[in-house]
Amino acid sequence: MIGPSAETLVALGAKDSFLIVVEQEVWRLVTSGVLHAGLIHYFINMFALFYVAKAVESVHGFWAVSTLFVISSTGGTILSAIFLPQYITVGASGGILGLIGACLSDIILNWNLLFNDFVNPERRSRFAHAKVLVVLLLDVVVNIIIGMTPFVDNWSHVGGMMYGFLCGLSTIHMVSPRFFGDERRSHKYRLVTLRSVGFLVGVAGFISSSIVLFSGDGVTNLCPDCTYSKSIVSSRCTFQTPNQSGNRLVSCVTFPPMVEEKWWYCDQCDRAFAEGILDTKSGLFIEIRMTCPNESVETVAMQEDWPQSELGLLQLLPSLCRDHCS
């Protein structure tokens, strides 16, 4: 990413669940949304923010955009702290997805006008509105798919979009159909219903997720379907290699599925380490004693085609972990 180390990001205010919950550094829920992992991360997010925020601000103003961004970013970070406590998180993606969610709520609130024949007599204008909707939905899908790759926090993306959508439903201005001569009361009831749902669900979600976060210990994944096991080391956790169930399907998917040699894996086998056992007569490695991510120890006999150098065995270690660790 051409940027600082993880330690530097933590010092600057990145999301660290342990520090947020145990050390009460609650401000990290906000500051992580304005930090970036490096120049590449920064410029990609700023490019997206410029186009999305500019569109929303031109209609709803600076304060609406600022409020939507902060609420979405903070809400997404809370969900990330709950479901991915073992990772630090930085980036404005949660806030940006929140603005996209607000755009979608704007379209829902003003649907009757955007696709109304009287307001848009030309077919071209209705087609332009439909194109915007398709682009927004495509943007959401692409971001969620990107979030299923390693090192991308999909909980922050999905959470930010969800809170932005709910916040938009409860606050974004709806153009009154009466302006165009439509006096039906059903529009008023529809508006009140959407406003109520957006406000109540959004506030309830924000409060309940905050309670769940701060009732934990900042290191244990609180998702009931998780496959991680806690093992305290220096007040932190090491985690068991997960299988393909639980929240990993939300934040990471091993890909591609039908190929033996994957482009990336969603496990913790980069945390495995080992020591080589030498034959005193030949000076060659005869077996490897590997400590798995769940701290179990596996002894693997050397194969004839395996490298005898320490560097070669180090490169072989992740695949050995996947084959032999439970």
Secondary structure as GFF3:
##gff-version 3
##sequence-region A 1 326
A	DSSP	alpha_helix	6	12	.	.	.	ID=ss1
A	DSSP	alpha_helix	17	21	.	.	.	ID=ss2
A	DSSP	alpha_helix	28	31	.	.	.	ID=ss3
A	DSSP	three_ten_helix	32	34	.	.	.	ID=ss4
A	DSSP	alpha_helix	39	60	.	.	.	ID=ss5
A	DSSP	alpha_helix	62	83	.	.	.	ID=ss6
A	DSSP	alpha_helix	93	109	.	.	.	ID=ss7
A	DSSP	alpha_helix	111	114	.	.	.	ID=ss8
A	DSSP	alpha_helix	123	146	.	.	.	ID=ss9
A	DSSP	alpha_helix	154	171	.	.	.	ID=ss10
A	DSSP	three_ten_helix	177	180	.	.	.	ID=ss11
A	DSSP	alpha_helix	186	215	.	.	.	ID=ss12
A	DSSP	beta_strand	231	233	.	.	.	ID=ss13
A	DSSP	beta_strand	236	238	.	.	.	ID=ss14
A	DSSP	alpha_helix	248	251	.	.	.	ID=ss15
A	DSSP	three_ten_helix	269	271	.	.	.	ID=ss16
A	DSSP	beta_strand	273	278	.	.	.	ID=ss17
A	DSSP	beta_strand	285	291	.	.	.	ID=ss18
A	DSSP	beta_strand	297	301	.	.	.	ID=ss19
A	DSSP	alpha_helix	310	324	.	.	.	ID=ss20
###
